[in-house]
Amino acid sequence: MAQEHAPLRVLVVDDEALIRWAVAQTLTQAGHEVAEAHDAKSALAAVSEASQPFDVVLLDLRLPDCADLTLLSGIRQQWPESAVVMMTAYATSEIAAEAWKLGVYDVLVKPFDVNGCERIVRQAYAAGSRDRLSAPRLDADVPRRLTAMFAMVVAALAIAGCATLTTSSHVDDRFDFARLRTFDWGTADQFPVGDARLDKNLIFLDYLHGAVEKQLEAKGYERVVTGRPQLLIHFHASIDRRLNVTTADARYGYCLNDDCRAGVAEFEAGTIIVDIIDVRTNRLVWRGWAQDSVDAALEDRDRLVRMVETGVARMFAGLPPGALKGLR
């Protein structure tokens, strides 16, 4: 196993490519050795074929081929030494309790700040959650730990219940943004595959371009009129129909229905991805994304504009300033 401050071996398991990519990139840039898996089958294969245990496993609760704690149990049986941090958008107090009993260090409720993943990984490894599994017992510290975990889960669910918009970004912290000042638009990125309802919606495209340029200018960048830009901006948008399954619990104040019964809500999630490329090296140096329930927004111009402006502003909050910041 790795020493306290040495690079760690980390397995990231998530079927959402953007989250998996962002977490893996963040940890890799911090010097860790990262493996990825997109479903339970590939995760078990990675664990089984590993010559030594992963120091930490970041595990999504709901995967295409596993939507419960079965994968967590399997990983524990194979490598009980590995510390596990669970990621989920569907956390409940019951899940938190069962996960804790299986030795999980923490439950990260999506959306979460990917920039904090390295700290969580270090904490999980240092805490030695794997040791609790080897000698499980309900000692005096258990109620306090469970209460803290429940409070975190409930607070996150309460926030999620107020708004469907989620945003995040990933930045290459080795790149010096402060020396650059110019940008221009490239062609639409091909990740993920686009959707004609957005790609051919001129109002959406116009406001998306305007919102992105507004944020870039506020951060200290200007669009070139002639010549070669230093940064190239790619974007893509997609609509996917998703199922948002909520387990309601009146005791913790988060209910889908008035009578707090469990329910299933179907909605369309619109995703906007903006990439910034360093023209000199042709390397991706920043990626931001926003996702929100679309529903009838494509037919409601004002709502669509608000969604675009809010989503872009939030995702660009983490973009480092350019050379013109403070000079205007």
C-alpha positions as CSV (number, residue, x, y, z in Angstrom):
1,M,0.0,0.0,0.0
2,A,1.1,3.6,-0.6
3,Q,2.7,5.7,2.1
4,E,0.8,8.7,3.5
5,H,1.9,11.3,1.0
6,A,2.9,9.0,-1.9
7,P,0.8,8.8,-5.1
8,L,-2.2,6.5,-4.6
9,R,-3.7,3.8,-6.9
10,V,-7.3,4.9,-7.4
11,L,-10.2,3.2,-9.3
12,V,-12.9,5.6,-10.5
13,V,-16.2,3.8,-11.4
14,D,-19.0,5.9,-13.0
15,D,-21.1,5.4,-16.1
16,E,-21.3,9.2,-16.7
17,A,-18.3,9.9,-18.9
18,L,-18.0,13.6,-18.0
19,I,-17.8,12.9,-14.2
20,R,-15.5,9.9,-14.7
21,W,-13.2,12.0,-16.9
22,A,-13.2,15.0,-14.6
23,V,-12.4,13.0,-11.5
24,A,-9.8,11.0,-13.2
25,Q,-8.1,14.1,-14.7
26,T,-8.1,15.8,-11.3
27,L,-6.5,12.9,-9.6
28,T,-4.0,12.2,-12.3
29,Q,-2.8,15.8,-12.3
30,A,-2.3,15.4,-8.5
31,G,0.1,12.6,-9.3
32,H,-2.1,9.6,-8.6
33,E,-2.3,6.4,-10.7
34,V,-5.9,6.2,-11.9
35,A,-7.9,3.4,-13.5
36,E,-11.4,3.9,-14.9
37,A,-14.5,1.7,-15.2
38,H,-17.9,2.5,-16.7
39,D,-20.0,-0.3,-15.3
40,A,-19.9,-3.0,-12.6
41,K,-18.5,-5.7,-15.0
42,S,-15.5,-3.6,-15.9
43,A,-15.0,-2.5,-12.3
44,L,-14.9,-6.1,-11.1
45,A,-12.6,-7.0,-13.9
46,A,-10.2,-4.2,-12.9
47,V,-10.3,-5.2,-9.2
48,S,-9.9,-8.9,-10.0
49,E,-7.0,-8.4,-12.4
50,A,-5.1,-5.9,-10.2
51,S,-1.8,-7.3,-8.9
52,Q,-2.3,-5.3,-5.7
53,P,-5.3,-3.6,-4.0
54,F,-6.4,-0.1,-5.1
55,D,-5.7,2.3,-2.3
56,V,-9.0,4.1,-2.9
57,V,-12.1,3.3,-5.0
58,L,-14.5,6.1,-6.0
59,L,-17.7,4.2,-6.7
60,D,-21.0,5.3,-8.3
61,L,-24.0,3.7,-6.7
62,R,-26.1,3.3,-9.8
63,L,-24.6,1.7,-12.8
64,P,-26.2,0.2,-16.0
65,D,-25.6,-3.3,-14.7
66,C,-25.8,-2.7,-10.9
67,A,-28.1,-0.3,-9.0
68,D,-27.5,-1.4,-5.4
69,L,-24.6,-2.2,-3.1
70,T,-23.8,-5.5,-4.7
71,L,-20.7,-4.2,-6.5
72,L,-19.5,-2.5,-3.3
73,S,-19.8,-5.9,-1.5
74,G,-17.9,-7.6,-4.3
75,I,-15.1,-5.1,-4.1
76,R,-14.9,-5.5,-0.4
77,Q,-14.7,-9.3,-0.7
78,Q,-11.9,-9.1,-3.3
79,W,-9.8,-6.3,-1.7
80,P,-11.0,-5.4,1.9
81,E,-7.9,-3.2,2.2
82,S,-9.2,-0.7,-0.3
83,A,-10.9,2.5,1.1
84,V,-14.2,3.2,-0.7
85,V,-15.9,6.6,-1.3
86,M,-19.4,6.3,-2.8
87,M,-20.8,8.8,-5.3
88,T,-24.5,9.1,-6.0
89,A,-27.3,11.4,-6.9
90,Y,-29.8,9.1,-5.2
91,A,-28.5,9.1,-1.6
92,T,-30.9,8.2,1.3
93,S,-30.3,7.7,5.0
94,E,-30.8,3.9,4.5
95,I,-28.2,3.7,1.7
96,A,-25.7,5.7,3.8
97,A,-26.2,3.3,6.8
98,E,-25.7,0.2,4.7
99,A,-22.7,1.7,2.9
100,W,-21.1,2.7,6.2
101,K,-21.6,-0.9,7.5
102,L,-19.7,-2.1,4.4
103,G,-16.8,0.1,5.3
104,V,-17.5,3.2,3.0
105,Y,-15.5,6.2,4.2
106,D,-17.9,8.8,2.8
107,V,-20.9,9.4,0.5
108,L,-20.5,12.2,-2.1
109,V,-23.8,13.4,-3.3
110,K,-23.9,14.6,-6.9
111,P,-23.3,17.2,-8.0
112,F,-20.0,17.7,-6.1
113,D,-16.9,19.8,-6.7
114,V,-14.4,17.6,-8.5
115,N,-11.6,19.8,-7.4
116,G,-12.1,18.5,-3.9
117,C,-11.7,14.8,-4.9
118,E,-8.0,14.7,-4.2
119,R,-8.6,15.8,-0.6
120,I,-11.4,13.2,-0.1
121,V,-9.2,10.5,-1.6
122,R,-6.3,11.4,0.8
123,Q,-8.7,11.5,3.8
124,A,-10.3,8.2,2.9
125,Y,-6.9,6.5,2.6
126,A,-5.6,8.0,5.8
127,A,-8.7,7.2,7.8
128,G,-8.2,3.5,7.2
129,S,-11.8,2.7,6.5
130,R,-10.7,-0.8,5.4
131,D,-9.6,-1.5,9.0
132,R,-13.2,-1.1,10.2
133,L,-14.4,-3.8,7.9
134,S,-11.8,-6.3,9.2
135,A,-13.2,-5.9,12.8
136,P,-16.7,-4.4,12.5
137,R,-18.5,-3.4,15.7
138,L,-21.0,-0.8,16.8
139,D,-19.0,1.2,19.2
140,A,-19.7,4.6,20.8
141,D,-18.5,6.4,17.7
142,V,-20.9,4.8,15.3
143,P,-24.0,6.9,16.1
144,R,-22.0,10.1,15.8
145,R,-20.5,9.0,12.4
146,L,-23.9,7.9,11.1
147,T,-25.6,11.1,12.3
148,A,-23.0,13.2,10.5
149,M,-23.4,11.2,7.3
150,F,-27.2,11.3,7.4
151,A,-27.0,15.1,7.9
152,M,-24.8,15.5,4.9
153,V,-27.1,13.3,2.7
154,V,-30.3,15.1,3.8
155,A,-28.8,18.6,3.2
156,A,-27.6,17.6,-0.2
157,L,-30.9,16.2,-1.2
158,A,-32.7,19.3,0.1
159,I,-30.5,21.5,-2.1
160,A,-31.0,19.2,-5.1
161,G,-34.8,19.3,-4.6
162,C,-34.8,23.1,-5.0
163,A,-33.1,23.1,-8.5
164,T,-32.2,20.7,-11.2
165,L,-29.3,22.7,-12.6
166,T,-25.9,21.1,-12.1
167,T,-22.6,22.6,-13.2
168,S,-19.0,21.7,-12.9
169,S,-15.6,22.3,-14.6
170,H,-12.1,20.9,-14.8
171,V,-9.0,22.9,-15.3
172,D,-5.5,21.9,-16.1
173,D,-3.7,23.5,-13.2
174,R,-0.3,23.2,-15.0
175,F,-1.5,25.6,-17.6
176,D,-0.7,29.3,-17.3
177,F,-3.9,31.1,-18.3
178,A,-2.6,34.5,-17.1
179,R,-0.3,35.0,-20.1
180,L,-3.1,34.5,-22.7
181,R,-5.6,37.0,-23.9
182,T,-7.3,36.0,-27.2
183,F,-9.8,33.3,-28.2
184,D,-12.0,32.3,-31.1
185,W,-14.7,29.7,-31.9
186,G,-13.9,26.3,-33.3
187,T,-16.3,23.7,-34.6
188,A,-18.7,22.0,-32.3
189,D,-17.0,19.3,-30.2
190,Q,-18.0,15.7,-30.8
191,F,-18.4,14.7,-27.1
192,P,-21.1,13.7,-26.5
193,V,-23.1,13.2,-29.7
194,G,-25.3,16.2,-30.4
195,D,-29.1,16.6,-30.7
196,A,-30.8,18.3,-33.6
197,R,-33.3,20.0,-31.3
198,L,-30.4,22.1,-29.9
199,D,-27.9,22.1,-32.8
200,K,-30.5,23.6,-35.1
201,N,-32.1,25.9,-32.6
202,L,-30.8,29.3,-33.7
203,I,-32.0,31.1,-30.5
204,F,-30.2,28.6,-28.4
205,L,-27.0,28.8,-30.4
206,D,-27.1,32.6,-30.4
207,Y,-27.5,32.9,-26.7
208,L,-25.0,30.2,-25.9
209,H,-22.4,32.0,-28.0
210,G,-23.3,35.3,-26.4
211,A,-23.2,33.9,-22.8
212,V,-19.8,32.2,-23.3
213,E,-18.2,35.3,-24.9
214,K,-19.6,37.4,-22.0
215,Q,-18.0,35.2,-19.4
216,L,-14.7,35.0,-21.3
217,E,-14.5,38.8,-21.6
218,A,-15.3,39.2,-17.9
219,K,-12.4,36.8,-17.2
220,G,-9.9,38.8,-19.2
221,Y,-10.0,37.4,-22.7
222,E,-11.0,39.0,-26.0
223,R,-12.1,37.5,-29.3
224,V,-9.7,38.0,-32.1
225,V,-10.8,39.9,-35.2
226,T,-7.9,38.9,-37.4
227,G,-5.0,36.5,-36.9
228,R,-4.6,33.4,-34.9
229,P,-6.2,33.1,-31.5
230,Q,-4.3,31.7,-28.5
231,L,-7.4,29.7,-27.3
232,L,-10.0,27.9,-29.3
233,I,-13.5,27.4,-27.9
234,H,-15.5,24.2,-28.7
235,F,-18.9,23.5,-27.5
236,H,-21.5,20.7,-27.9
237,A,-25.0,20.2,-26.6
238,S,-27.1,17.1,-26.1
239,I,-30.5,16.1,-24.8
240,D,-30.9,12.7,-23.1
241,R,-34.1,11.3,-21.6
242,R,-33.2,10.2,-18.0
243,L,-35.1,8.7,-15.1
244,N,-34.8,10.6,-11.8
245,V,-35.7,8.0,-9.1
246,T,-36.3,9.5,-5.6
247,T,-36.8,7.5,-2.5
248,A,-38.9,9.7,-0.3
249,D,-38.5,9.9,3.4
250,A,-40.8,12.3,5.3
251,R,-38.6,12.1,8.4
252,Y,-35.9,14.0,6.6
253,G,-38.1,16.5,4.8
254,Y,-37.4,15.5,1.2
255,C,-40.5,14.2,-0.7
256,L,-41.4,13.7,-4.3
257,N,-45.1,13.5,-3.6
258,D,-47.3,15.2,-1.0
259,D,-47.7,12.0,0.9
260,C,-44.0,11.2,0.6
261,R,-44.3,8.0,-1.3
262,A,-41.4,6.8,-3.4
263,G,-41.8,7.9,-7.0
264,V,-40.3,7.9,-10.5
265,A,-40.1,11.2,-12.5
266,E,-39.1,11.2,-16.1
267,F,-37.5,14.3,-17.5
268,E,-35.2,15.5,-20.3
269,A,-31.7,16.6,-19.2
270,G,-30.0,19.1,-21.5
271,T,-26.2,19.1,-21.3
272,I,-23.9,21.9,-22.5
273,I,-20.2,21.2,-22.7
274,V,-17.6,23.9,-23.4
275,D,-14.0,23.0,-24.1
276,I,-11.1,25.4,-24.2
277,I,-8.1,24.3,-26.3
278,D,-4.6,25.7,-26.2
279,V,-4.0,26.4,-29.9
280,R,-0.2,26.1,-29.6
281,T,-0.2,22.6,-28.2
282,N,-3.7,21.6,-29.4
283,R,-4.3,20.4,-25.8
284,L,-7.5,20.6,-23.8
285,V,-6.8,22.9,-20.8
286,W,-10.4,23.5,-19.5
287,R,-13.7,21.9,-19.7
288,G,-17.0,23.0,-18.2
289,W,-20.5,21.6,-18.4
290,A,-24.0,22.4,-17.2
291,Q,-27.0,20.0,-17.1
292,D,-30.6,20.9,-16.4
293,S,-34.1,19.6,-17.0
294,V,-35.2,20.8,-20.4
295,D,-38.9,19.9,-20.4
296,A,-40.8,22.6,-22.3
297,A,-37.8,25.1,-22.3
298,L,-37.2,24.5,-26.1
299,E,-40.6,26.1,-26.7
300,D,-40.2,28.8,-24.1
301,R,-37.7,31.4,-25.3
302,D,-37.3,33.3,-22.0
303,R,-36.8,30.2,-20.0
304,L,-34.3,28.8,-22.4
305,V,-32.3,32.1,-22.3
306,R,-32.3,32.0,-18.5
307,M,-31.1,28.4,-18.4
308,V,-28.3,29.1,-20.8
309,E,-27.1,32.3,-19.1
310,T,-27.2,30.8,-15.6
311,G,-25.6,27.5,-16.6
312,V,-22.7,29.2,-18.5
313,A,-22.1,31.7,-15.7
314,R,-21.8,29.0,-13.1
315,M,-19.6,26.7,-15.1
316,F,-17.2,29.6,-16.0
317,A,-16.9,30.6,-12.3
318,G,-13.9,28.3,-12.1
319,L,-12.0,29.5,-15.2
320,P,-8.7,31.2,-14.3
321,P,-8.4,34.9,-15.4
322,G,-6.6,35.9,-18.6
323,A,-4.1,38.6,-19.3
324,L,-6.7,41.3,-19.7
325,K,-8.3,40.8,-16.3
326,G,-8.3,44.1,-14.5
327,L,-7.0,46.1,-17.4
328,R,-10.3,47.1,-18.9
